[in-house]
């Protein structure tokens, strides 16, 4: 190769770019060369690169400019459905840390590091998120991620106490930003059996300080059956990841038999975050946000600080918890709405939502939110496609199930300038409730061995409805008996 080259091109390694020839081997070779020589990759704007069934992953450690280049990823018959096509990876190697114990919200470790590090810890002998319902399970190992500065100070909250740590790994944080620009990707959907066997043939990011700008993902060729997708864009075990000006697509919903032996719709995502600190979605879009045949587009687990600004998306879901801050501003959210459990501060500001509720606190994980919720200057357009009670916040926890942690209603809820457009709801509808009944069909239970800790204060100011019906608090006031209410016109 020319040592004076400014950019690395796929064609220099044998890529045809004709949309027919499998170019994956050349793509991998080009990125390997770019990584070794510290050079950016730049592709031909009018090329189409076909990525076939081979189990190959192109590792990205340098900037990439895909501009308007197209990629066709054929998932109809692959060698390894779990391998990503592209992996954005740090040049630094992770290493083991010796941390004997940790305490919730601890601020300092007695150590000195050469670099600021992203750290993930686990306690395999403690189970959290013991799921309830059709996808019930026995929980997952207690897990935390946080940033440790060179002087040992801890950034981002630690959620649990750790008397025993079975795994502690540090990932040095790259100081320079790695940027991936453009790229128009089309996945030809898999034809697998409709069961929980996730495909992951997309772009994985495990490098901190990464920006994906202007990427587009489409889906083609879906049929009457198929396996779900973990996500086309996947960020995992890293910090400071931003997707901006991107276009995502919803996946067709398929049904399988869940762990409880009953049919269940399988989650299939286009964007996924797992153990990410400071995850941002800025000015991202998708089409058909109210199409109920397509699963919601974003899910996360174990994340700290999720920020969503100026986006149009069908769903946002903090699945197995988010802590710190979870904020949505200037967004339009579709039929699957905003879902969350976790702790910290949830802020929904200048948002238009078409969800069945404005915020759903996931009942399969105890509907827990330990902290405050602020709703400001929003509009909710509840669906009329399903006969159901209109509830601003949905939650369900009857105190009978051990989720592996104490469960909380939001401590303080503040609602300011919210308009509910229920003009399309039948006149005989019973109207709006602020909260669903947490106890459900267990209202009269004699004991609640795992009590759901109630709200401390709810402030509601200038909540209006198009129907003119006065909002009611809850069909069952008992769980809110100790809650202070401040209701203003």
N, C-alpha and C positions, 0 to 999 in steps of 0.2 A: 504494500500500500504506500501511497505518496505521503511522506512524513510531513509535508507542508499542507495537507488537506485541512480545510476549515470545518467541514461537516463530514459525517459518515453517512453514506447512502446505501440502501439495501441492494441496489443494482450492482454495486462494486463487489458484492459477495454472491452474485448469481441470481438475484430475484428477478422475475419476469414482470410482475406487476400487471398481468393481463386478466386477473380475476378467475383464471382457470388453473394455472400451474400452482402447485402447493409451494409457497414461498417461505414456509416456516423455518426451514433449516438455514436459509440465507438470512432471515431476520434475526435469528439467534446469533449467528456468526457476526453480523454487523454490530449488534449491541455488545457482544463480548469484546470486540475490537475497540469500540468506543469507550467502554469501561476501563480497559487496560491503558489507553492513551489519553484519557481525560477529555474526550472530544464529544460534542453534541451530535445527535442523530437528526437528520432532516430528510424528509421523504418527498417524492414527486407529487405535486398537488393533484394531478389527474390520474394517478395510478390506482389500481385496485389489487390488493394483496389477498390471496386466498389462503386460509389457514385450515388445514385438513385434520385428519383424525390422529396424527402421530402425537405421542406423549412427549412434547417438547415445550420448554418454557424459556422465553427470552428475558434475561435478567437486565434490568435497567438501573444504572448507577450514574448516569449523566443526563443532561437535559435532552428533551425530545421535542421536535417540531413536526407534528403529523399534518398540520394545516388542513386542507380539504381532502386528504388522502382517504380512500375507502378500504376497509378490511371486511372480508366475509369469513366468519368463523362457523364452520360446519360441525354441528353437534349431532348429526343424525346417526353416526356410528364412530365412536371414539375409543382410543386405547385406554385412556385414563381420565375419567370425568372429573376427578378431584384436582388435577393439575391446572394451574392458571396458564393462560397463554403468555401473559406478561407479569413479571414480578419486579416491583420497584423496591430496591434493597439498599441498605446502608453499606458504605465501605468499611464500617467498623464492625468488629466481632463482639457479640454479647459475652458476658462473663458472669460467673456465679458470685453472689454476694453472701456474706455470712451475717445474717441478721437473726439473733436468737428469738426475740419477741417483738411485737408491735402493739401499740394501743390506738384505739380509735381517735382520730384527729391529732395524732402525734405530729410534732413540728420539727423534730431534729433527730438525726442519727449520729452516733459517735464514730464518724469515719470521714476520710478525705479522699476525694476522687480526682482523677486527671481531667474528666469532662463532666458536664452536666449529663445526667443519665435518666432515661425512662426505665422504671423498675416495675416488675410484676412479681407478686408474691402469691403463694397458695398454701392452704392448709388442707391437705387431702382428707384429714380425719374429721373435718367439720363440714356439714352439708347445709347449704342455703338454697333458696329458691326451689323448695320442694313443691313441685307444680301440682295444681288441683284441676280436675276436669277431664275432658276427652283426651288430652295429651299429657295426662298425669305421669309423673316420674318420681324418683327418689332423691332428687336434688342434684346440685353440682358442688364441687369443692369450693370452699370459701376462697375468693379471689379478690385481689386489689391491684390497681395500677396507680402509680404516682411518679412525680418527677423529684429527683434528688439533685440539688445543686452541688457544686464542687466542695463546698464547706459542710455538706451533710444536711443542710436545711431541706425540708420537705415542702414541695409545692403540690397543691391539690389535696383534697381531703382523703384520709384513710377511713374506710367505712366500718371496719370491724376490729375487734380485739383478737390478737394472735398469741396464744400461749405456746403454740408450736407452729413453726414454719417449715413445711416440707420442701418448698422450692422458692428460691429468690434469685432472679436473674436481672442483670443490669444491661441496658442497651445504650451505649453512648449516643448522644444526640448530635447529628450533623449540624454544624453552625450555618452552612450555606444552604440556601433554598434550592431544591430540585424542582424544576418546572416541566410539566408535560402539557403541550399546547395542541389543541385540535384533535383530529381523528374522527372519522365517521365509521362506526362499527355496526355491522348487522350480524346477529346470531341467527343461524338456521336452527330452529328449536329441536331439541332431542325428541326421540320417539320412544323413550323408555317407559317402563311400567309405572303406573301411577302409585308410587309409594315413596316414603320418606328416604330418599337416596339422592342427596343434593348434588347438582352439578356446580362446578366452580371454574368454568372455562371463561375467564375474563381477565381483569387487571387487578392484581393484589398489590397492596401497599403495606410494607413493613418498615419503611424508612420514615423517621421523624422529619418534620420541616419539608413537606411535599405539597405542591399545588398542582391540581389538575384543572386546566382552564380550556373551556370550549369543546370538550369531548362530547360526542353524540353516540347514543346507542339505540338501535332499532332491533325488533324481533320479527322474524318471518317464519313461515312454515309450521305454525302450531297446528296440531291435529286434535283428535278427541281424547288423547291420553298423553301422558308425559310425566317425567320426574321434575320436581321443583328445582329452583335455582337459589343458591345461597346469596347470590348477588353478582352482577357483572363487575361492578366497582366495589372492591372489598378493602377496607383499611383495618389492620390488625396489629395490636401490640406496638403502638408508636404514639407520637404526640405531634400536635400542630399540623393537622392535615386539613386542607381546604379544597372543596370542589366549587368552582365558580363558572358561571355561564355555560353550564352543561345541560344536556337534554337526556332524560331518562325515559324508559318505557315500562309499562305495567305488563306482568306476565299473566297468561290465561290461568284461571283457577281450576285445579284438578282435585278430585276427592280420593281419599285413601281411608283405610281402617286405622283409627288411632289406637293408642296404648290401652284405652279403656274398652276396646272391642267394638266401638261404634264408628260410623262414618264421620269423617272430619275433613274440612277443606284445608289443603296444605298451603302454608305460607310460601311464597315464591317472590324473591326480591330482586331489585336492580341495583340498590345501594345498601351496603351493610358495613357497620362498624363494630368491632369487637375489641374491648379493652383499649380504647383510644382516648387520649386526653386532648382537649381543645379541638373538637371536630366541628368544622364549619361547612355549611351549605349556603352559598351566596349566589343569588340571581340564577337559580336553576329552574328548569321547566320540564313539563311533560304534557301530553295530550290526554283527553278523555278521563279527567279526574273523577267523574261521577259514574263511570262505567263499572257496574257491579259484577261483570264477568272477569274483571282483572284485579289481581291482588295488589294491595298497597305497596308503595315503591321502596320505602326505607325502614330498616330495623337496626337496632343496636343492642349490645349486651355489655355490661360492666364499664360503661364509658363515664368520663368525667368532663363536664362542661360541653354541651352541645349548643351551637348557635346556628339559627336558621333565619336568613334575611332575604326578603324580596323573592320568594320562591312560589311556584305553583306546582303542588304535588298532591297525590291522592291520599297519602298517609305518612305520618311520622310516628314512630313507635320506639320508645325506650323500653325494651323487652325485659331483660333481666337487670334492670336498674340503671339509672343515671344519677350521679351525685354532683354537687357543686351548683352549677347553673344549667337550666334547660330553657332556652329562650327562643321565641318565634316572633318576628316583627315583619310587618308589611307583606304578609303571605296570604295565599288562597289555598285552602286545604280541602281535599275532596271527600268522597263518600266514606272512607275508612277512618277519617278524622285524626285526632291527636290522642295517642295512647301513652301512658307513662306509669312507671312505679319508680321509687327511689327516695332520695332525700336532698334537701337544699331548697332552691328557689325556682319555681316554674313561672315564667312570664309569657303571656300571650297578649300581644299588643298590635293593634291595627291589623287584625286578621279576619278574613272572611272564611267561614267553615261550613261545609255541607255534610258534616258527619252526623251519625245518629245521635251523638251528644257532642257538646263542645269539647269536653275532655273526658276520656274514659280511663279510669284507674284500673288497670288490668286485674280482673277478679281471679284469674288462674294463678296469680302471684300475691293474692291477699289485698289487692287494691291499696297498697301502702304508699303514702307520700309523707315522709317525715320532714316537714318544713312548710313553707309558705307558697301560696298560689296567688298570682295577680293577673286579672283579666281587665284589659283597658282598651277602650275605643274599638270594640270588635262588633262583628255581625255574625249571627248564627242563623243558617237557613236549614232547619231540621228536615230530614227526609220524610216524605209521605208514602214511601213505597212499602213500608212494613207497618202493620197495625201494632203500635206500641205506645207506652207512656212517653211523653216528651220530657226528658231530664237533661238539665244542663251539664251536670256532673254525674256519671254513672260509676258506681262502686258496689262491690258485693263481698262481704266477709261476715259470716254468721258466727264466727268465733269457735268453730268446731274443728278446724284444720290447722295443723302445725306446718307453717311455711318455712320454718327454720329461722325465724326472726319475729320480733314483736312488730305488729302492724299498726299503722297510724292513718287516720284521716288527716288531710292537710291541717296544720296547726292554725294558721290564719289564712282566710280567703278574702280577697278584696276584689270586688266587681265594680267597675266604674265605666259608665257610658257603653252599655251593651244593648244592642237592638236584636230582638229575635223576630225574624221574618216568618211568621206562622200563618201568613195570609192564605196559603194554599192548603192548610189543614182543615179537615171537615169541621163544620160548626159544632157537631156533637162531641168533638174531642174534649177531654177533661181538662185541657190546658197544660200549662208548664209547671214542672217542679224543678226547684234548684238542684235537688239531690235525689237519686234513686234510693230505694229502701235497702240499706246495707244488709239487713238480716233476712230479706227475702221470705221464703216459706218457713223460716225458723224463728219467726217473731216471738213465739211463746216458749222458746227453749228454756228449760229450767236452769241449765248451766252453760257457760261459755268459757271453756278451759283456755282458749287463746283469744282473749278479748281484743276487739278492734277499738283502739284509743280514739275518742271523738275529737272533733274540731274544738278549738278554744274560742275563736271569734270569727264571725262572718260579717263582713261589711258590704252592703249592696247599695250603690248610688246610681240613680238614673238608668234603671233597667226597664226597657220598654218592649212591648210586643205589638206586632202589626194587627193582631186580632183584638187588642184591647183587653184581653183576659189578664187578670191579676196573677202574677206568679205565686205559687205556693211553695212552702219550704220542702216538705217531704211527705209522702203518703203515710209514713210511720215516724212520728216525732220522737219516739222513745230514744233512739241512738243519739239524738241531739239535745237531750234534756239538760245537759250541763253547758251547752254552747251559748255564748253571748252573741246576740243578733243585733246588728245595727242596720236598719233598713230605712233608706231615704228615697223620696221621690226624685 
